[in-house]
Amino acid sequence: MPIRPRRALAALAATASIALFASACTGSTANRTSDDPNAKTTITFWHGWSAPAEVKAIQDNVARFEAAHPNIKVKVVGSINDDKLGQALRAGGSNGPDVVSSFTTSNVGKFCSSGALADLKPFIEKDKLDLDKLFPKVLRDYTQFEGKRCAMPLLSDAYGLYYNKDAFKAAGLDPEAPPKTWSQFTQVAKQLTKAKGDSYERLGFMPNYLGYETVVEHYMSQWKHNGYFDAQGKSTVAKDPAFAEMMTYQKSLVDALGGFRKLDKYRTTFGAEWGAKHPFHTGQVSMQLDGEWRLNFVKDAKVPFDVGVAPMPVADDELAEYGKGYLSGTIMGIAPQSQKQNAAWELIKYMTTDTEAVVSFANDIGNVPSTLEALKSPNLKFDARFKTFLDIAQHPESTTMDGAVNGASYQETLSALAHKYEKGQVPDLKKALADTAAQIDRDIAATK
């Protein structure tokens, strides 16, 4: 997992810059695919990884590709965020990338509908790839929008529950029996919490939406719902009772653990999400919603207690779905302006579909493999606890947020309501959800 901004904030930043993609439309891919992928050439690959170990992992993966494709050399450029990517795709020219990667799956709808990334259908059909047999459904879904595929999945992220087994023992809880339902979770979180004046000596869980990874879409994955939009593309947040149920539960958890103001004040004492002083590492919180990459951070921080890993809880009446979680990941695409799209496709095909390449990269970077075959590979070299995330990635009820033509904007609108509600500023949740749904629909209509 790259050391990148917290996902909710990254989505906000990406949305602010995503207008750049709207003017990046370049038409059909068909007239851009005449280059010979067997000719000697050099292509440019832009990615967002920046940590030394991650950059090395990318370089090693590219070196394996070059060994398998000796005619294609790859110029690798790292630390590229969606803002820089958008500017380059809009500008075009010979100095731009041929292959790009992004961490922002929530913007695939914008990428595909605006033409910011090339349509990959001609390449997939040419190589007769059966994506249904290659990737889990959620990954197939978040790399296309309304039938247009402009990206391929490269490794994925699965979210689960980290918990402090030592704290469980100290609180009289069974460290081998993490909570499976939200009502159980509330009781465990309360039992793990130790107050200290108007603050905490230890908090069972930080539920606030501004907490690390405790954002609306991650919570919603643990409630059964039918997506954020109906068949007509209209927002479902007011019609599907799961959204109100999630928000009502989250606020009850906030209230049970001391109230928003007290929790938020404690939150300001936390160390950085990507640093050694993360509140889970320091014991300030005993349970943490997070992705598979946290295992590496726990190891690097030399956390002094025994760490357990489990799926996040589910709604009390949905226990049969326990084991699911939220999924996201890294995507790869082709710059529409590239004159070397066939060669670019060879790199994407190798990095996203070659089992050995996917497994090696997953081992090096500590993410969940993206292909069905790689997920079952005996060559995966992970901490035994990592299996929890492999299982979440393959669970049939695991979900992600829906794509939209305006990217993550609808999530920001919903999150703004949720944040007001947890603070007690929304007297009528039903009406507020209806107003929010109407706003989401207006915003999407204005984008089309």
C-alpha positions as CSV (number, residue, x, y, z in Angstrom):
1,M,0.0,0.0,0.0
2,P,1.5,3.3,-1.0
3,I,2.0,6.0,1.6
4,R,-0.7,8.3,0.2
5,P,-3.2,10.7,1.7
6,R,-6.1,9.4,3.7
7,R,-8.7,8.2,1.2
8,A,-11.5,10.6,2.1
9,L,-9.2,13.5,1.7
10,A,-7.6,12.1,-1.4
11,A,-11.1,11.9,-3.0
12,L,-11.7,15.5,-2.1
13,A,-8.5,16.6,-3.7
14,A,-9.0,14.4,-6.8
15,T,-12.5,15.9,-7.3
16,A,-11.2,19.4,-7.0
17,S,-8.8,18.6,-9.9
18,I,-11.0,16.2,-11.8
19,A,-12.4,19.0,-14.0
20,L,-9.2,18.7,-15.9
21,F,-10.2,15.3,-17.2
22,A,-13.5,16.7,-18.7
23,S,-11.5,18.5,-21.4
24,A,-9.3,15.5,-22.0
25,C,-11.7,13.7,-24.4
26,T,-9.7,12.5,-27.3
27,G,-12.2,10.4,-29.2
28,S,-11.9,6.8,-30.3
29,T,-8.9,4.5,-29.4
30,A,-9.2,2.8,-32.8
31,N,-7.0,5.3,-34.7
32,R,-4.3,5.2,-32.0
33,T,-3.5,1.5,-32.1
34,S,-1.4,1.1,-35.2
35,D,2.0,0.9,-33.5
36,D,3.8,-2.4,-33.6
37,P,4.2,-3.9,-30.1
38,N,7.1,-6.0,-31.3
39,A,9.1,-3.0,-32.5
40,K,11.9,-1.6,-30.4
41,T,10.4,1.3,-28.5
42,T,10.3,3.2,-25.2
43,I,7.1,3.9,-23.3
44,T,6.6,6.2,-20.3
45,F,4.8,4.9,-17.2
46,W,3.6,7.3,-14.5
47,H,2.7,6.0,-11.1
48,G,1.9,7.4,-7.6
49,W,4.2,5.4,-5.3
50,S,6.8,7.3,-3.5
51,A,8.1,5.3,-0.5
52,P,11.6,3.8,-1.4
53,A,10.5,0.2,-0.9
54,E,7.4,0.7,-3.0
55,V,9.4,2.5,-5.8
56,K,11.8,-0.4,-5.8
57,A,8.9,-2.9,-6.1
58,I,7.7,-1.0,-9.1
59,Q,11.1,-1.0,-10.7
60,D,11.5,-4.7,-10.1
61,N,8.2,-5.4,-11.7
62,V,9.1,-3.3,-14.7
63,A,12.4,-5.0,-15.0
64,R,10.6,-8.4,-15.1
65,F,8.4,-7.0,-17.9
66,E,11.4,-5.7,-19.8
67,A,13.1,-9.1,-19.5
68,A,10.0,-10.8,-21.0
69,H,9.6,-8.0,-23.6
70,P,13.2,-7.1,-24.6
71,N,12.0,-4.8,-27.4
72,I,10.1,-2.5,-25.0
73,K,11.9,-0.2,-22.6
74,V,9.9,1.6,-19.9
75,K,10.7,5.0,-18.5
76,V,9.2,5.1,-15.0
77,V,8.1,8.3,-13.3
78,G,6.9,8.1,-9.7
79,S,5.0,10.3,-7.2
80,I,2.4,11.3,-9.7
81,N,-1.0,12.2,-8.2
82,D,-4.3,12.6,-10.0
83,D,-3.8,16.4,-10.2
84,K,-0.5,16.0,-12.2
85,L,-2.0,13.2,-14.2
86,G,-5.0,15.3,-15.2
87,Q,-2.8,18.1,-16.4
88,A,-0.7,15.8,-18.5
89,L,-3.7,14.1,-20.1
90,R,-5.2,17.4,-20.9
91,A,-2.0,18.8,-22.4
92,G,-1.0,15.7,-24.4
93,G,2.2,15.9,-26.3
94,S,5.3,13.7,-26.5
95,N,6.4,14.5,-23.0
96,G,3.3,12.9,-21.5
97,P,2.8,9.3,-20.3
98,D,1.8,6.3,-22.3
99,V,0.7,4.2,-19.3
100,V,-0.7,5.7,-16.1
101,S,-1.8,4.4,-12.7
102,S,-4.1,5.9,-10.1
103,F,-5.1,5.1,-6.5
104,T,-8.5,6.8,-6.9
105,T,-11.0,4.1,-8.0
106,S,-13.8,6.5,-7.2
107,N,-12.9,8.6,-10.2
108,V,-13.1,5.8,-12.8
109,G,-16.6,6.9,-13.8
110,K,-15.1,10.3,-14.6
111,F,-12.1,8.9,-16.4
112,C,-14.2,6.6,-18.6
113,S,-17.1,9.0,-19.4
114,S,-14.8,11.9,-20.2
115,G,-12.4,10.0,-22.3
116,A,-9.5,10.9,-20.0
117,L,-8.3,7.3,-20.3
118,A,-8.5,5.2,-23.5
119,D,-11.1,2.6,-24.1
120,L,-9.4,-0.8,-23.5
121,K,-12.1,-2.9,-25.3
122,P,-10.1,-3.2,-28.6
123,F,-7.0,-4.5,-26.7
124,I,-9.0,-6.9,-24.5
125,E,-10.8,-8.3,-27.6
126,K,-7.6,-8.6,-29.6
127,D,-6.0,-10.8,-26.9
128,K,-9.3,-12.6,-26.2
129,L,-9.1,-12.0,-22.4
130,D,-12.0,-13.3,-20.3
131,L,-12.1,-10.8,-17.5
132,D,-14.8,-12.8,-15.7
133,K,-12.3,-15.6,-15.2
134,L,-9.5,-13.2,-14.4
135,F,-10.8,-10.8,-11.7
136,P,-13.3,-10.8,-8.9
137,K,-16.5,-9.0,-9.7
138,V,-15.9,-5.9,-7.6
139,L,-12.6,-5.3,-9.3
140,R,-14.2,-5.7,-12.7
141,D,-16.9,-3.3,-11.7
142,Y,-14.7,-0.5,-10.4
143,T,-12.5,-0.4,-13.5
144,Q,-15.4,0.3,-15.9
145,F,-18.3,2.7,-16.1
146,E,-21.6,2.2,-17.9
147,G,-20.2,-0.5,-20.2
148,K,-16.9,1.3,-21.0
149,R,-13.7,-0.2,-19.7
150,C,-10.9,2.4,-19.4
151,A,-8.9,0.7,-16.7
152,M,-7.5,-2.6,-15.4
153,P,-7.1,-3.5,-11.8
154,L,-3.6,-3.7,-10.4
155,L,-3.5,-5.1,-6.9
156,S,-6.3,-4.3,-4.5
157,D,-7.1,-3.3,-0.9
158,A,-9.4,-5.0,1.5
159,Y,-10.6,-3.5,4.7
160,G,-10.9,-5.3,8.0
161,L,-10.6,-4.9,11.8
162,Y,-7.3,-4.7,13.7
163,Y,-7.6,-5.3,17.4
164,N,-5.2,-5.2,20.4
165,K,-5.3,-8.7,21.9
166,D,-3.5,-7.6,25.0
167,A,-6.1,-4.9,25.6
168,F,-8.9,-7.5,25.1
169,K,-7.3,-9.7,27.8
170,A,-6.9,-6.8,30.2
171,A,-10.6,-5.9,29.7
172,G,-11.7,-9.5,30.3
173,L,-12.5,-10.2,26.7
174,D,-11.7,-13.3,24.6
175,P,-8.8,-12.2,22.2
176,E,-9.8,-15.0,19.9
177,A,-13.4,-13.9,19.6
178,P,-13.6,-10.4,18.0
179,P,-17.1,-8.9,17.6
180,K,-19.1,-10.1,14.6
181,T,-22.1,-7.9,14.8
182,W,-22.4,-4.1,15.4
183,S,-24.3,-4.5,18.7
184,Q,-21.5,-6.8,20.0
185,F,-19.0,-4.2,18.7
186,T,-20.5,-1.4,20.7
187,Q,-20.3,-3.5,23.9
188,V,-16.7,-4.5,23.2
189,A,-15.7,-0.9,22.3
190,K,-17.2,0.3,25.6
191,Q,-15.5,-2.4,27.6
192,L,-12.2,-1.5,26.1
193,T,-12.5,2.2,26.8
194,K,-10.9,3.7,29.9
195,A,-11.8,7.3,30.6
196,K,-9.3,9.8,32.0
197,G,-10.9,13.0,33.1
198,D,-12.5,14.6,30.1
199,S,-10.5,12.5,27.8
200,Y,-9.3,8.8,27.6
201,E,-6.5,6.7,28.8
202,R,-7.6,4.2,26.1
203,L,-10.4,4.3,23.6
204,G,-12.0,1.1,22.3
205,F,-12.6,2.5,18.8
206,M,-12.6,5.9,17.1
207,P,-16.0,6.0,15.3
208,N,-16.0,9.6,14.0
209,Y,-16.0,10.2,10.3
210,L,-12.9,12.2,10.6
211,G,-11.1,9.2,12.2
212,Y,-8.6,7.2,10.2
213,E,-10.5,5.2,7.5
214,T,-13.9,5.5,9.3
215,V,-15.6,7.1,6.3
216,V,-19.1,6.5,5.1
217,E,-18.3,4.1,2.2
218,H,-16.2,1.9,4.5
219,Y,-19.0,1.7,7.1
220,M,-21.7,1.1,4.4
221,S,-19.9,-2.0,3.1
222,Q,-20.9,-3.7,6.3
223,W,-24.6,-3.1,5.7
224,K,-26.4,-5.0,2.9
225,H,-27.5,-2.4,0.3
226,N,-28.2,-2.4,-3.4
227,G,-25.7,0.3,-4.4
228,Y,-25.8,4.0,-4.3
229,F,-27.9,4.4,-7.5
230,D,-30.9,2.6,-8.9
231,A,-31.3,1.3,-12.5
232,Q,-32.2,4.8,-13.7
233,G,-29.1,6.3,-12.1
234,K,-30.9,8.1,-9.3
235,S,-29.5,8.2,-5.8
236,T,-30.8,5.5,-3.4
237,V,-29.6,7.0,-0.1
238,A,-33.1,8.1,0.9
239,K,-35.0,5.0,-0.5
240,D,-32.7,2.2,0.8
241,P,-33.1,1.9,4.6
242,A,-29.6,0.6,5.0
243,F,-28.2,4.2,4.7
244,A,-30.3,5.5,7.6
245,E,-29.5,2.3,9.6
246,M,-25.8,2.8,9.2
247,M,-25.9,6.5,10.1
248,T,-28.2,5.8,13.1
249,Y,-25.8,3.1,14.4
250,Q,-22.7,5.1,13.9
251,K,-24.2,8.0,15.9
252,S,-25.2,5.6,18.6
253,L,-21.6,4.4,18.8
254,V,-20.3,8.0,19.0
255,D,-22.8,8.7,21.8
256,A,-21.9,5.5,23.6
257,L,-18.2,6.2,23.7
258,G,-18.5,9.8,25.0
259,G,-20.1,11.9,22.4
260,F,-18.7,13.7,19.3
261,R,-17.0,16.6,21.0
262,K,-15.1,14.5,23.5
263,L,-14.1,12.0,20.8
264,D,-13.0,14.7,18.4
265,K,-10.9,16.4,21.0
266,Y,-9.1,13.1,21.6
267,R,-8.7,12.5,17.9
268,T,-6.5,15.7,17.7
269,T,-3.9,14.0,19.9
270,F,-3.3,11.2,17.4
271,G,-0.1,10.8,15.4
272,A,0.0,10.6,11.6
273,E,-2.0,7.8,9.9
274,W,1.1,6.7,7.9
275,G,3.6,7.1,10.8
276,A,4.8,5.0,13.7
277,K,2.7,7.1,16.1
278,H,-0.6,6.0,14.6
279,P,-3.1,5.7,17.5
280,F,-3.5,2.0,17.1
281,H,0.3,1.5,17.3
282,T,0.5,3.6,20.5
283,G,-2.4,1.8,22.2
284,Q,-4.5,5.0,22.2
285,V,-7.3,3.0,20.4
286,S,-7.7,-0.7,20.8
287,M,-9.6,-1.5,17.6
288,Q,-9.0,0.0,14.1
289,L,-10.7,-0.2,10.8
290,D,-7.9,-0.4,8.2
291,G,-6.6,-2.2,5.1
292,E,-4.1,-5.0,4.7
293,W,-1.2,-2.7,4.5
294,R,-1.4,-1.9,8.2
295,L,0.2,-5.3,8.9
296,N,3.5,-3.9,7.4
297,F,3.1,-0.7,9.4
298,V,2.5,-2.6,12.6
299,K,5.7,-4.6,11.9
300,D,7.8,-1.5,11.1
301,A,6.5,0.4,14.2
302,K,7.6,-2.6,16.4
303,V,4.2,-2.5,18.1
304,P,4.7,-4.1,21.6
305,F,1.4,-6.0,21.8
306,D,-0.3,-8.9,20.1
307,V,-2.3,-7.8,17.1
308,G,-5.4,-9.6,15.9
309,V,-7.1,-9.3,12.5
310,A,-10.7,-10.1,11.6
311,P,-13.4,-8.9,9.2
312,M,-15.4,-5.9,10.3
313,P,-18.8,-6.6,12.0
314,V,-22.0,-6.7,10.1
315,A,-25.6,-5.6,10.9
316,D,-27.2,-7.7,13.6
317,D,-29.7,-9.3,11.2
318,E,-27.1,-10.0,8.5
319,L,-24.7,-12.3,10.4
320,A,-24.7,-14.8,7.5
321,E,-22.7,-12.1,5.6
322,Y,-19.9,-11.8,8.2
323,G,-16.6,-12.0,6.4
324,K,-17.3,-9.3,3.8
325,G,-15.6,-5.9,3.6
326,Y,-14.9,-2.8,1.5
327,L,-12.6,-3.2,-1.5
328,S,-10.7,-0.7,-3.6
329,G,-7.3,-0.7,-5.3
330,T,-4.9,0.7,-7.9
331,I,-5.9,1.0,-11.5
332,M,-3.9,1.2,-14.7
333,G,-4.9,2.8,-18.0
334,I,-3.6,4.2,-21.3
335,A,-3.2,7.9,-22.1
336,P,-5.5,8.5,-25.1
337,Q,-2.8,10.8,-26.7
338,S,-0.2,8.0,-26.7
339,Q,1.1,7.0,-30.1
340,K,2.4,3.7,-28.6
341,Q,-0.9,2.2,-27.3
342,N,-0.2,-1.4,-28.3
343,A,3.2,-1.3,-26.5
344,A,1.5,0.4,-23.6
345,W,-1.1,-2.3,-23.5
346,E,1.6,-5.0,-23.3
347,L,2.8,-3.4,-20.0
348,I,-0.7,-3.2,-18.6
349,K,-1.6,-6.7,-19.6
350,Y,1.6,-8.0,-18.0
351,M,1.3,-6.1,-14.7
352,T,-2.4,-6.8,-14.3
353,T,-3.0,-10.3,-15.6
354,D,0.3,-12.3,-15.5
355,T,0.1,-14.4,-12.3
356,E,3.8,-14.4,-11.5
357,A,4.0,-10.6,-12.0
358,V,0.9,-10.0,-9.8
359,V,2.1,-12.3,-7.0
360,S,5.6,-10.9,-7.0
361,F,4.4,-7.3,-6.9
362,A,1.8,-8.2,-4.1
363,N,4.6,-9.8,-2.1
364,D,6.9,-6.8,-2.5
365,I,4.3,-4.1,-1.7
366,G,2.1,-5.9,0.8
367,N,-1.2,-5.5,-1.1
368,V,-3.9,-8.0,-2.0
369,P,-3.4,-9.7,-5.4
370,S,-5.9,-8.6,-8.0
371,T,-6.5,-11.8,-10.1
372,L,-8.4,-14.9,-9.0
373,E,-5.4,-17.1,-9.8
374,A,-3.0,-14.9,-7.9
375,L,-5.3,-14.9,-4.8
376,K,-4.9,-18.6,-4.6
377,S,-1.2,-18.8,-5.4
378,P,1.0,-20.9,-3.1
379,N,3.8,-18.4,-3.9
380,L,2.2,-15.6,-1.8
381,K,4.5,-14.8,1.1
382,F,2.5,-13.2,3.8
383,D,2.0,-13.0,7.5
384,A,-0.6,-15.7,8.4
385,R,-3.0,-12.9,9.4
386,F,-3.0,-11.7,5.8
387,K,-5.3,-14.6,4.9
388,T,-8.2,-12.6,6.5
389,F,-7.8,-9.9,3.8
390,L,-7.5,-12.5,1.0
391,D,-10.8,-14.0,2.2
392,I,-12.4,-10.6,2.4
393,A,-11.3,-9.9,-1.2
394,Q,-13.0,-13.0,-2.4
395,H,-16.1,-12.8,-0.3
396,P,-19.2,-12.6,-2.6
397,E,-20.8,-9.8,-0.6
398,S,-17.8,-7.5,-0.4
399,T,-18.5,-4.2,-2.1
400,T,-17.1,-0.9,-3.2
401,M,-18.6,2.5,-3.9
402,D,-20.4,3.0,-7.2
403,G,-18.9,4.9,-10.1
404,A,-20.4,8.2,-11.2
405,V,-19.8,10.8,-14.0
406,N,-18.7,13.3,-11.3
407,G,-16.4,10.9,-9.6
408,A,-16.5,11.0,-5.8
409,S,-18.6,14.2,-5.5
410,Y,-21.7,12.2,-4.5
411,Q,-19.8,10.6,-1.7
412,E,-18.7,14.0,-0.4
413,T,-22.3,15.2,-0.4
414,L,-23.4,12.1,1.6
415,S,-20.4,12.4,3.9
416,A,-21.2,16.1,4.6
417,L,-24.7,15.0,5.9
418,A,-23.2,12.1,7.9
419,H,-20.7,14.4,9.6
420,K,-23.5,16.8,10.6
421,Y,-25.6,14.0,11.8
422,E,-23.0,12.5,14.1
423,K,-22.5,16.0,15.7
424,G,-26.3,16.2,16.4
425,Q,-27.0,18.9,13.9
426,V,-29.6,17.0,11.9
427,P,-33.0,16.8,13.6
428,D,-34.8,14.8,10.9
429,L,-32.5,12.2,9.2
430,K,-35.2,11.0,6.8
431,K,-35.8,14.4,5.4
432,A,-32.0,15.1,5.3
433,L,-31.4,12.0,3.3
434,A,-34.1,12.9,0.9
435,D,-32.6,16.4,0.4
436,T,-29.2,14.8,0.0
437,A,-30.4,12.4,-2.6
438,A,-32.0,15.3,-4.5
439,Q,-28.7,17.2,-4.4
440,I,-26.8,14.2,-5.6
441,D,-29.2,13.8,-8.6
442,R,-28.9,17.5,-9.4
443,D,-25.2,17.5,-9.3
444,I,-24.9,14.4,-11.6
445,A,-27.5,15.9,-14.1
446,A,-25.4,19.1,-14.2
447,T,-22.3,17.1,-15.1
448,K,-23.8,15.2,-18.0
